[in-house]
Amino acid sequence: MIISPSAKNICNTCGVRYGTSIIPSICEICADDRQYLGFTGQVWTSYNELATKSTIRFSRLLSTIYDLRIIPSFAIAQKAHLVLSSSGNVLWDCLPFIDDQTIAFIRSLGGISAIAISHPHYYSLMQDWATAFDCPIYLHANDKEWIKDPGGYIELWNGASKKLWDNISIVHVGGHFPGSTVLHLPDHGRAGCLLTGDSIYIAPSRRHMSFMYSYPNHIPLPQKDIEFIYERVHPLPFDGMYGAFEWMNIAEGARAIFEKSISRHLSIF
């Protein structure tokens, strides 16, 4: 299905594009308890409208990791991460905009060999990104129902983890969504790092982390889900952690903060 760039099919609140012939009256992702409708009601925008005012800014976090974000901010305002690796680069999470300058810059770094996305709030324009770099999109099968822009680039996977290359793996942690994941990079940073989206949420102080069913609506997870996150993350070697928003960068000491935060959350049960 060819989607016109003038079609109003991108949700203004979450940034997810609907690649279907019928657009719902209300974005199904925003109608879910984990998200919310915009304060002025449902608004749809088009790629062309975004293109008149948007660019993508790159910031280098480590020698092998860039973050990308839309300027000015749009929708949830998450950042994506480009991981450079000798056997192929990985885009972690996705943005609801892409342009020729971004494509050219990423190609100058070796392109993208795979896209992996932490959870449905960041599915955004995943098909456009995959088309630009002719690469697969790895999504956990537990979140299949939330795919609003289906296409041949999507590869669903099951289980605890999916190994990519160069020791990089996608790890299923659940919690925020049934299929929520993190990206484990044991050979990046001082002693390995995790890219977490907001499967694990780094507080603005960068001294605490939280684990929630809904962050904007402040709905906590049950004990069993927090224990499951701990079970999946605790064995992984890491010292750095990088999340979905601008302040979410912990270069060192992330493991200790994670362990302390898990204990604090579990102590309330």
C-alpha positions in Angstrom: 0.0 0.0 0.0 1.4 3.4 -1.1 0.8 6.1 1.5 0.5 9.7 0.4 2.7 12.1 2.4 -0.2 14.4 2.5 -2.5 11.9 4.2 -3.5 12.9 7.8 -2.5 9.5 9.4 0.0 10.4 12.1 -1.4 10.8 15.6 -0.4 14.2 16.9 -0.2 12.9 20.5 1.8 9.7 20.2 3.3 10.1 16.7 2.3 6.6 15.5 1.4 6.4 11.8 -1.6 4.3 10.7 -0.7 2.7 7.4 -4.2 1.5 6.8 -6.9 2.6 4.4 -9.3 3.5 7.3 -8.1 5.8 10.0 -10.0 5.5 13.3 -11.7 8.4 14.9 -9.5 8.0 17.9 -6.0 6.7 18.0 -6.2 3.2 19.5 -2.8 3.6 21.1 -3.7 6.8 22.8 -7.1 5.5 23.9 -5.3 2.8 25.9 -4.8 3.4 29.6 -1.0 3.6 29.1 -1.3 6.8 27.0 -3.9 9.6 26.7 -5.7 11.7 24.1 -4.4 15.2 23.5 -6.0 17.8 25.7 -7.8 19.3 22.6 -9.0 15.9 21.5 -7.8 13.7 18.7 -5.7 15.5 16.1 -4.1 13.9 13.0 -1.3 15.3 11.0 0.6 14.4 7.8 4.2 13.8 6.9 4.1 16.9 4.7 2.9 19.1 7.6 5.7 17.8 9.8 8.3 18.3 7.1 7.6 22.1 6.9 8.9 22.5 10.5 10.9 19.5 11.5 14.6 18.4 11.5 16.4 15.6 13.2 19.3 16.4 15.5 22.1 14.0 16.3 24.1 14.0 19.5 27.0 11.6 20.1 26.7 9.9 23.5 29.6 7.5 23.1 32.0 6.7 20.3 29.6 4.1 19.1 26.2 5.5 20.1 24.3 8.6 18.8 20.9 9.8 19.9 18.4 11.3 17.5 15.5 13.5 18.2 13.0 15.7 16.3 13.5 19.4 16.6 11.2 21.1 17.6 9.8 18.3 19.7 6.8 16.4 18.5 4.3 14.0 20.0 5.9 12.0 22.9 9.3 13.6 22.1 11.3 10.4 22.5 14.8 10.0 21.2 16.0 7.1 19.1 19.6 5.7 19.3 21.9 4.7 16.5 24.3 2.0 17.6 27.4 1.7 15.4 28.9 -1.8 15.1 31.3 -3.5 12.8 28.8 -6.1 11.5 26.0 -3.7 11.1 24.4 -0.6 12.7 21.2 -0.9 14.8 18.5 1.8 15.2 17.0 1.4 18.6 13.5 2.8 18.9 12.1 5.1 16.1 11.0 8.6 15.4 7.8 9.9 13.6 9.9 11.8 11.0 12.7 11.1 8.6 14.2 13.3 5.9 16.9 13.1 3.2 19.6 14.8 5.3 19.1 12.2 8.1 19.2 9.3 5.6 22.4 10.7 4.0 24.2 11.2 7.4 23.3 7.7 8.6 24.5 6.2 5.3 27.8 8.0 5.8 28.1 6.0 9.1 27.4 2.7 7.4 23.6 2.7 7.2 21.2 0.6 9.3 21.1 -3.2 9.3 18.2 -3.6 11.7 15.6 -1.6 13.6 14.5 -2.8 17.1 11.8 -1.0 19.0 11.2 -1.2 22.7 7.3 -0.9 22.7 4.4 0.4 20.6 4.5 4.0 21.7 7.6 4.3 19.5 6.5 2.4 16.4 6.0 5.9 14.8 7.2 5.9 11.2 9.0 2.5 11.4 8.1 1.5 7.9 9.5 4.6 6.3 12.8 4.1 8.2 13.0 0.5 7.2 12.2 1.3 3.6 15.0 4.0 3.5 17.6 1.4 4.7 16.0 -1.8 3.4 16.3 -3.5 6.8 14.1 -5.6 9.1 12.1 -4.2 12.0 12.3 -6.5 15.0 9.2 -6.4 17.3 8.3 -8.7 20.1 5.3 -10.8 19.1 3.5 -10.1 22.4 2.8 -6.6 21.1 1.5 -7.7 17.7 -2.0 -6.3 18.3 -0.5 -2.7 18.4 1.0 -2.7 15.0 -0.9 0.0 13.1 1.4 0.2 10.0 1.9 -3.4 8.9 4.4 -4.3 6.2 6.9 -6.8 4.9 9.8 -5.3 6.9 8.4 -6.4 10.3 9.8 -9.6 11.8 8.1 -10.7 15.0 10.1 -12.7 17.5 9.3 -14.6 20.7 11.1 -15.7 23.8 13.5 -14.1 26.3 16.0 -12.6 23.8 16.9 -12.2 20.2 20.6 -12.2 19.4 21.7 -9.9 16.6 25.5 -9.7 16.0 28.6 -8.5 17.7 27.1 -9.6 21.1 24.2 -7.3 20.7 20.8 -8.7 21.8 17.2 -7.6 22.3 16.0 -8.7 25.7 12.3 -9.1 26.5 11.5 -7.5 29.9 7.7 -7.0 29.7 6.1 -4.7 32.2 5.1 -1.4 30.5 3.8 -3.5 27.6 3.6 -7.3 27.4 6.3 -7.2 24.7 8.5 -4.4 26.1 12.2 -4.9 25.5 15.7 -3.4 26.1 18.8 -3.5 23.9 21.8 -5.0 25.6 25.3 -3.8 24.4 27.9 -5.6 26.5 30.8 -4.3 24.4 29.8 -0.6 24.4 30.6 1.9 27.1 32.9 1.4 30.1 31.5 -2.0 31.0 28.5 -2.5 28.8 25.2 -0.6 28.6 21.5 -0.9 28.1 19.2 1.1 25.9 15.8 1.0 27.6 13.3 3.3 26.0 11.0 3.6 28.9 10.8 -0.1 29.7 13.0 1.2 32.5 12.4 4.8 33.3 15.3 6.9 34.4 14.3 9.8 36.7 15.4 13.3 36.0 17.8 13.2 39.0 19.4 10.1 37.4 19.6 8.6 40.9 16.4 6.6 40.6 14.5 4.4 38.1 10.9 3.4 37.9 8.9 0.6 36.4 5.3 1.5 35.5 2.3 0.3 33.6 1.6 3.9 32.6 4.1 6.7 33.1 1.8 9.7 32.2 -1.1 8.3 34.1 1.0 7.1 37.1 -0.3 3.5 37.0 2.1 1.2 38.8 3.0 -2.4 37.8 2.1 -5.3 39.9 4.8 -7.0 41.9 5.2 -10.0 39.6 6.0 -7.7 36.6 8.7 -5.9 38.5 10.2 -9.2 39.6 10.1 -10.4 36.0 12.0 -7.2 34.8 14.6 -7.9 37.5 14.9 -11.6 36.5 15.6 -10.6 32.9 17.9 -7.6 33.5 19.9 -8.6 36.6 22.1 -11.2 34.8 23.2 -8.8 32.1 26.5 -7.1 32.3 26.1 -3.3 32.1 27.2 -0.1 33.8 25.6 2.5 31.5 22.0 3.1 30.7 20.3 5.3 28.1 16.6 5.9 28.0 14.0 7.5 25.8 14.2 11.2 26.8 16.9 13.9 26.8 17.9 13.6 30.5 18.0 9.8 30.5 21.8 9.2 30.2 23.7 7.4 32.8 27.3 6.7 31.7 28.4 4.9 34.8 26.9 3.3 37.9 23.5 2.4 36.3 23.6 -1.2 37.7 23.7 0.0 41.3 20.8 2.5 40.6 18.8 -0.3 39.0 19.3 -2.7 41.9 18.4 -0.1 44.5 15.3 1.1 42.5 14.0 -2.5 42.1 14.4 -3.0 45.9 12.5 0.2 46.6 9.6 -0.7 44.3 9.3 -4.2 45.7 9.4 -3.0 49.3 5.9 -1.4 48.9 4.2 -4.8 48.3 
